[in-house]
Amino acid sequence: MRIDKFLKVSRLLKRRTLACEACDGGRVSVNGRSVKPSYNVKIGDVVEIGFNSGAVKLKIKDIKETVRKEDAENLYEIIME
């Protein structure tokens, strides 16, 4: 699954366009490397997202095309906030 879609499905970012802008702006990295929105993530990848107030580091536990709002947090495990 593409990183921009994963960020939207997991509800880490509200919209896919915001996820694309974050990737293009260099604020999203996977396994320590800055990625483009088309990067394919896998289970076990470590994703870091930079926000104005800090950064969030998480590990991908599962990948699903669609998920209910209540189950979205089961797709990842937060390592550092």
The first five atom37 places (N, CA, C, CB, O) and aatype in JSON, in Angstrom:
{
  "aatype": [12, 1, 9, 3, 11, 13, 10, 11, 19, 15, 1, 10, 10, 11, 1, 1, 16, 10, 0, 4, 6, 0, 4, 3, 7, 7, 1, 19, 15, 19, 2, 7, 1, 15, 19, 11, 14, 15, 18, 2, 19, 11, 9, 7, 3, 19, 19, 6, 9, 7, 13, 2, 15, 7, 0, 19, 11, 10, 11, 9, 11, 3, 9, 11, 6, 16, 19, 1, 11, 6, 3, 0, 6, 2, 10, 18, 6, 9, 9, 12, 6],
  "atom_mask": [
    [1, 1, 1, 1, 1],
    [1, 1, 1, 1, 1],
    [1, 1, 1, 1, 1],
    [1, 1, 1, 1, 1],
    [1, 1, 1, 1, 1],
    [1, 1, 1, 1, 1],
    [1, 1, 1, 1, 1],
    [1, 1, 1, 1, 1],
    [1, 1, 1, 1, 1],
    [1, 1, 1, 1, 1],
    [1, 1, 1, 1, 1],
    [1, 1, 1, 1, 1],
    [1, 1, 1, 1, 1],
    [1, 1, 1, 1, 1],
    [1, 1, 1, 1, 1],
    [1, 1, 1, 1, 1],
    [1, 1, 1, 1, 1],
    [1, 1, 1, 1, 1],
    [1, 1, 1, 1, 1],
    [1, 1, 1, 1, 1],
    [1, 1, 1, 1, 1],
    [1, 1, 1, 1, 1],
    [1, 1, 1, 1, 1],
    [1, 1, 1, 1, 1],
    [1, 1, 1, 0, 1],
    [1, 1, 1, 0, 1],
    [1, 1, 1, 1, 1],
    [1, 1, 1, 1, 1],
    [1, 1, 1, 1, 1],
    [1, 1, 1, 1, 1],
    [1, 1, 1, 1, 1],
    [1, 1, 1, 0, 1],
    [1, 1, 1, 1, 1],
    [1, 1, 1, 1, 1],
    [1, 1, 1, 1, 1],
    [1, 1, 1, 1, 1],
    [1, 1, 1, 1, 1],
    [1, 1, 1, 1, 1],
    [1, 1, 1, 1, 1],
    [1, 1, 1, 1, 1],
    [1, 1, 1, 1, 1],
    [1, 1, 1, 1, 1],
    [1, 1, 1, 1, 1],
    [1, 1, 1, 0, 1],
    [1, 1, 1, 1, 1],
    [1, 1, 1, 1, 1],
    [1, 1, 1, 1, 1],
    [1, 1, 1, 1, 1],
    [1, 1, 1, 1, 1],
    [1, 1, 1, 0, 1],
    [1, 1, 1, 1, 1],
    [1, 1, 1, 1, 1],
    [1, 1, 1, 1, 1],
    [1, 1, 1, 0, 1],
    [1, 1, 1, 1, 1],
    [1, 1, 1, 1, 1],
    [1, 1, 1, 1, 1],
    [1, 1, 1, 1, 1],
    [1, 1, 1, 1, 1],
    [1, 1, 1, 1, 1],
    [1, 1, 1, 1, 1],
    [1, 1, 1, 1, 1],
    [1, 1, 1, 1, 1],
    [1, 1, 1, 1, 1],
    [1, 1, 1, 1, 1],
    [1, 1, 1, 1, 1],
    [1, 1, 1, 1, 1],
    [1, 1, 1, 1, 1],
    [1, 1, 1, 1, 1],
    [1, 1, 1, 1, 1],
    [1, 1, 1, 1, 1],
    [1, 1, 1, 1, 1],
    [1, 1, 1, 1, 1],
    [1, 1, 1, 1, 1],
    [1, 1, 1, 1, 1],
    [1, 1, 1, 1, 1],
    [1, 1, 1, 1, 1],
    [1, 1, 1, 1, 1],
    [1, 1, 1, 1, 1],
    [1, 1, 1, 1, 1],
    [1, 1, 1, 1, 1]
  ],
  "atom_positions": [
    [[0.85, -1.17, 0.0], [0.0, 0.0, 0.0], [0.9, 1.24, 0.0], [-0.97, 0.0, 1.23], [1.95, 1.26, 0.63]],
    [[0.45, 2.25, -0.71], [1.19, 3.51, -0.77], [1.18, 4.2, 0.6], [0.59, 4.45, -1.84], [0.21, 4.09, 1.35]],
    [[2.26, 4.91, 0.91], [2.37, 5.58, 2.21], [1.29, 6.64, 2.38], [3.75, 6.21, 2.35], [0.77, 6.79, 3.49]],
    [[0.95, 7.37, 1.33], [-0.08, 8.41, 1.48], [-1.44, 7.79, 1.8], [-0.18, 9.25, 0.19], [-2.19, 8.35, 2.61]],
    [[-1.76, 6.66, 1.2], [-3.03, 6.0, 1.49], [-3.02, 5.4, 2.89], [-3.31, 4.9, 0.44], [-4.03, 5.45, 3.6]],
    [[-1.89, 4.84, 3.31], [-1.81, 4.27, 4.65], [-2.03, 5.35, 5.71], [-0.45, 3.6, 4.87], [-2.75, 5.12, 6.69]],
    [[-1.43, 6.51, 5.53], [-1.59, 7.59, 6.5], [-3.04, 8.04, 6.6], [-0.69, 8.77, 6.13], [-3.5, 8.43, 7.67]],
    [[-3.76, 8.0, 5.48], [-5.17, 8.39, 5.48], [-6.03, 7.29, 6.1], [-5.64, 8.7, 4.06], [-6.89, 7.59, 6.94]],
    [[-5.82, 6.03, 5.7], [-6.62, 4.92, 6.22], [-6.42, 4.75, 7.72], [-6.26, 3.61, 5.49], [-7.37, 4.46, 8.44]],
    [[-5.19, 4.94, 8.2], [-4.9, 4.79, 9.62], [-5.32, 6.01, 10.43], [-3.43, 4.52, 9.82], [-5.22, 6.02, 11.65]],
    [[-5.78, 7.04, 9.73], [-6.26, 8.29, 10.33], [-5.16, 9.04, 11.09], [-7.4, 8.0, 11.26], [-5.45, 9.77, 12.04]],
    [[-3.92, 8.87, 10.65], [-2.84, 9.68, 11.21], [-2.89, 11.08, 10.61], [-1.46, 9.03, 10.94], [-2.56, 12.06, 11.28]],
    [[-3.31, 11.17, 9.35], [-3.56, 12.45, 8.69], [-4.98, 12.39, 8.13], [-2.5, 12.75, 7.56], [-5.43, 11.34, 7.68]],
    [[-5.68, 13.54, 8.14], [-7.09, 13.54, 7.79], [-7.37, 13.22, 6.33], [-7.67, 14.87, 8.1], [-8.29, 12.46, 6.02]],
    [[-6.58, 13.8, 5.43], [-6.86, 13.62, 4.0], [-5.62, 13.12, 3.28], [-7.34, 14.93, 3.38], [-4.5, 13.34, 3.72]],
    [[-5.85, 12.46, 2.16], [-4.75, 11.92, 1.37], [-3.92, 13.04, 0.76], [-5.29, 11.01, 0.28], [-2.71, 12.9, 0.59]],
    [[-4.56, 14.16, 0.43], [-3.8, 15.28, -0.13], [-2.83, 15.85, 0.91], [-4.77, 16.39, -0.62], [-1.72, 16.26, 0.56]],
    [[-3.24, 15.87, 2.18], [-2.33, 16.31, 3.24], [-1.16, 15.34, 3.37], [-3.08, 16.43, 4.58], [-0.02, 15.76, 3.6]],
    [[-1.43, 14.05, 3.23], [-0.37, 13.05, 3.29], [0.61, 13.23, 2.14], [-0.97, 11.62, 3.27], [1.82, 13.11, 2.32]],
    [[0.09, 13.52, 0.94], [0.96, 13.76, -0.22], [1.82, 14.99, 0.0], [0.12, 13.93, -1.5], [3.02, 14.97, -0.29]],
    [[1.23, 16.06, 0.51], [1.99, 17.29, 0.77], [3.07, 17.07, 1.83], [1.04, 18.41, 1.21], [4.17, 17.61, 1.71]],
    [[2.75, 16.28, 2.85], [3.74, 15.99, 3.89], [4.91, 15.2, 3.31], [3.09, 15.2, 5.05], [6.06, 15.47, 3.64]],
    [[4.62, 14.23, 2.45], [5.69, 13.44, 1.82], [6.53, 14.31, 0.9], [5.09, 12.26, 1.03], [7.76, 14.24, 0.92]],
    [[5.88, 15.13, 0.09], [6.6, 16.01, -0.83], [7.44, 17.04, -0.08], [5.62, 16.72, -1.76], [8.48, 17.47, -0.58]],
    [[6.99, 17.43, 1.11], [7.71, 18.42, 1.9], [8.84, 17.82, 2.72], [0.0, 0.0, 0.0], [9.54, 18.55, 3.43]],
    [[9.04, 16.51, 2.63], [10.13, 15.86, 3.35], [9.85, 15.61, 4.81], [0.0, 0.0, 0.0], [10.78, 15.39, 5.59]],
    [[8.58, 15.64, 5.22], [8.24, 15.45, 6.63], [7.91, 14.01, 6.99], [7.08, 16.33, 6.99], [7.66, 13.7, 8.15]],
    [[7.9, 13.11, 5.99], [7.61, 11.7, 6.23], [8.82, 10.87, 5.83], [6.33, 11.24, 5.45], [9.34, 10.99, 4.72]],
    [[9.27, 10.01, 6.75], [10.38, 9.11, 6.43], [10.0, 7.69, 6.85], [11.69, 9.56, 7.14], [9.29, 7.48, 7.83]],
    [[10.5, 6.73, 6.09], [10.27, 5.32, 6.38], [11.64, 4.67, 6.53], [9.42, 4.62, 5.25], [12.49, 4.76, 5.64]],
    [[11.84, 4.02, 7.66], [13.11, 3.37, 7.98], [14.3, 4.33, 7.83], [13.31, 2.14, 7.07], [15.38, 3.94, 7.37]],
    [[14.08, 5.59, 8.22], [15.16, 6.57, 8.21], [15.39, 7.29, 6.9], [0.0, 0.0, 0.0], [16.29, 8.13, 6.81]],
    [[14.61, 6.98, 5.87], [14.78, 7.63, 4.56], [13.53, 8.42, 4.2], [15.09, 6.58, 3.46], [12.41, 7.92, 4.37]],
    [[13.71, 9.62, 3.71], [12.59, 10.44, 3.26], [11.96, 9.78, 2.03], [13.06, 11.9, 2.94], [12.68, 9.31, 1.15]],
    [[10.63, 9.75, 1.98], [9.95, 9.02, 0.9], [8.97, 9.91, 0.15], [9.22, 7.81, 1.46], [8.54, 10.95, 0.65]],
    [[8.63, 9.48, -1.06], [7.6, 10.13, -1.87], [6.25, 9.49, -1.54], [7.93, 10.0, -3.4], [6.21, 8.43, -0.91]],
    [[5.15, 10.12, -1.95], [3.83, 9.57, -1.65], [3.58, 8.19, -2.25], [2.77, 10.52, -2.14], [2.72, 7.45, -1.75]],
    [[4.3, 7.83, -3.29], [4.06, 6.54, -3.95], [4.84, 5.39, -3.33], [4.42, 6.65, -5.41], [4.73, 4.26, -3.81]],
    [[5.61, 5.64, -2.27], [6.39, 4.59, -1.64], [5.47, 3.52, -1.05], [7.31, 5.17, -0.53], [4.5, 3.85, -0.37]],
    [[5.76, 2.25, -1.33], [4.96, 1.14, -0.81], [5.48, 0.7, 0.56], [4.98, -0.05, -1.79], [6.64, 0.31, 0.69]],
    [[4.61, 0.78, 1.56], [4.99, 0.37, 2.91], [4.69, -1.11, 3.11], [4.26, 1.22, 3.96], [3.84, -1.69, 2.43]],
    [[5.41, -1.71, 4.08], [5.22, -3.1, 4.42], [5.04, -3.2, 5.93], [6.42, -3.97, 3.94], [5.36, -2.28, 6.67]],
    [[4.52, -4.33, 6.37], [4.39, -4.58, 7.8], [5.79, -4.62, 8.4], [3.6, -5.91, 8.09], [6.68, -5.28, 7.86]],
    [[5.98, -3.92, 9.5], [7.28, -3.86, 10.16], [8.06, -2.59, 9.86], [0.0, 0.0, 0.0], [9.05, -2.31, 10.53]],
    [[7.64, -1.81, 8.86], [8.31, -0.56, 8.55], [8.13, 0.44, 9.7], [7.76, 0.04, 7.23], [7.1, 0.47, 10.36]],
    [[9.15, 1.25, 9.92], [9.1, 2.3, 10.94], [8.92, 3.63, 10.22], [10.39, 2.31, 11.84], [9.76, 4.03, 9.42]],
    [[7.81, 4.31, 10.52], [7.45, 5.56, 9.85], [7.6, 6.7, 10.85], [5.99, 5.51, 9.28], [7.18, 6.59, 12.0]],
    [[8.19, 7.8, 10.39], [8.31, 8.99, 11.22], [7.65, 10.15, 10.5], [9.8, 9.31, 11.55], [7.95, 10.43, 9.34]],
    [[6.74, 10.83, 11.2], [6.02, 11.97, 10.63], [6.34, 13.2, 11.44], [4.48, 11.71, 10.6], [6.17, 13.22, 12.66]],
    [[6.82, 14.24, 10.76], [7.14, 15.49, 11.44], [5.97, 16.46, 11.4], [0.0, 0.0, 0.0], [5.42, 16.73, 10.34]],
    [[5.6, 16.97, 12.57], [4.56, 17.97, 12.7], [5.2, 19.25, 13.21], [3.42, 17.49, 13.64], [6.37, 19.25, 13.61]],
    [[4.45, 20.34, 13.21], [4.97, 21.6, 13.74], [5.31, 21.48, 15.22], [3.95, 22.72, 13.53], [6.25, 22.1, 15.7]],
    [[4.53, 20.68, 15.95], [4.72, 20.56, 17.39], [5.69, 19.45, 17.78], [3.4, 20.33, 18.06], [5.96, 19.27, 18.97]],
    [[6.2, 18.7, 16.83], [7.11, 17.6, 17.13], [7.01, 16.51, 16.08], [0.0, 0.0, 0.0], [6.57, 16.75, 14.96]],
    [[7.43, 15.33, 16.47], [7.41, 14.2, 15.53], [6.78, 12.99, 16.2], [8.83, 13.87, 15.03], [6.8, 12.84, 17.42]],
    [[6.23, 12.11, 15.36], [5.66, 10.85, 15.82], [6.36, 9.73, 15.07], [4.1, 10.8, 15.6], [6.5, 9.77, 13.85]],
    [[6.8, 8.73, 15.82], [7.46, 7.58, 15.22], [6.6, 6.36, 15.52], [8.92, 7.4, 15.77], [6.22, 6.13, 16.67]],
    [[6.3, 5.57, 14.5], [5.42, 4.42, 14.68], [5.87, 3.24, 13.83], [3.99, 4.79, 14.34], [6.58, 3.4, 12.84]],
    [[5.44, 2.05, 14.24], [5.75, 0.83, 13.52], [4.46, 0.27, 12.96], [6.46, -0.21, 14.44], [3.46, 0.18, 13.68]],
    [[4.47, -0.11, 11.69], [3.27, -0.63, 11.03], [3.05, -2.07, 11.46], [3.39, -0.53, 9.48], [3.93, -2.92, 11.29]],
    [[1.87, -2.36, 12.03], [1.53, -3.7, 12.48], [0.65, -4.44, 11.48], [0.83, -3.63, 13.81], [0.73, -5.67, 11.39]],
    [[-0.17, -3.72, 10.72], [-1.1, -4.35, 9.78], [-1.41, -3.36, 8.67], [-2.41, -4.81, 10.5], [-1.31, -2.15, 8.85]],
    [[-1.79, -3.9, 7.51], [-2.16, -3.07, 6.37], [-3.49, -3.55, 5.84], [-1.06, -3.11, 5.25], [-3.64, -4.72, 5.48]],
    [[-4.47, -2.66, 5.8], [-5.81, -2.96, 5.28], [-6.26, -1.83, 4.39], [-6.83, -3.19, 6.44], [-5.91, -0.67, 4.62]],
    [[-7.03, -2.16, 3.34], [-7.52, -1.14, 2.41], [-8.54, -0.21, 3.06], [-8.14, -1.81, 1.19], [-8.51, 1.0, 2.86]],
    [[-9.44, -0.78, 3.84], [-10.43, 0.02, 4.56], [-10.5, -0.49, 5.99], [-11.83, -0.05, 3.87], [-10.29, -1.67, 6.25]],
    [[-10.81, 0.41, 6.89], [-10.89, 0.05, 8.3], [-11.85, 1.0, 9.0], [-9.48, 0.08, 8.97], [-11.95, 2.18, 8.64]],
    [[-12.55, 0.49, 10.0], [-13.46, 1.33, 10.77], [-12.67, 2.28, 11.66], [-14.42, 0.47, 11.63], [-11.52, 2.01, 12.0]],
    [[-13.28, 3.37, 12.02], [-12.62, 4.39, 12.83], [-12.08, 3.82, 14.14], [-13.6, 5.54, 13.13], [-10.98, 4.17, 14.57]],
    [[-12.84, 2.93, 14.76], [-12.44, 2.36, 16.04], [-11.23, 1.43, 15.9], [-13.61, 1.6, 16.66], [-10.46, 1.27, 16.85]],
    [[-11.07, 0.82, 14.73], [-10.0, -0.16, 14.52], [-8.76, 0.44, 13.88], [-10.51, -1.29, 13.66], [-7.77, -0.26, 13.69]],
    [[-8.78, 1.73, 13.54], [-7.66, 2.36, 12.83], [-6.38, 2.33, 13.65], [-8.01, 3.79, 12.49], [-5.29, 2.18, 13.09]],
    [[-6.48, 2.47, 14.97], [-5.28, 2.49, 15.79], [-4.61, 1.12, 15.92], [-5.61, 3.01, 17.16], [-3.49, 1.03, 16.43]],
    [[-5.27, 0.06, 15.46], [-4.68, -1.28, 15.49], [-3.74, -1.51, 14.31], [-5.76, -2.33, 15.49], [-3.08, -2.55, 14.25]],
    [[-3.66, -0.57, 13.38], [-2.79, -0.72, 12.21], [-1.34, -0.36, 12.54], [-3.29, 0.16, 11.08], [-0.43, -0.73, 11.78]],
    [[-1.11, 0.34, 13.64], [0.25, 0.79, 13.96], [0.46, 0.79, 15.47], [0.5, 2.18, 13.39], [-0.48, 0.74, 16.25]],
    [[1.73, 0.84, 15.85], [2.13, 0.92, 17.25], [3.05, 2.13, 17.4], [2.85, -0.4, 17.72], [4.07, 2.22, 16.73]],
    [[2.69, 3.06, 18.27], [3.49, 4.26, 18.46], [4.73, 3.92, 19.26], [2.67, 5.37, 19.17], [4.65, 3.37, 20.36]],
    [[5.89, 4.26, 18.69], [7.17, 4.01, 19.34], [7.61, 5.22, 20.15], [8.25, 3.65, 18.29], [8.05, 5.1, 21.29]],
    [[7.47, 6.42, 19.54], [7.9, 7.64, 20.19], [6.97, 8.78, 19.8], [9.38, 7.98, 19.82], [6.55, 8.88, 18.65]],
    [[6.66, 9.63, 20.75], [5.78, 10.76, 20.47], [6.46, 12.06, 20.78], [4.5, 10.66, 21.25], [5.87, 13.12, 20.6]]
  ]
}
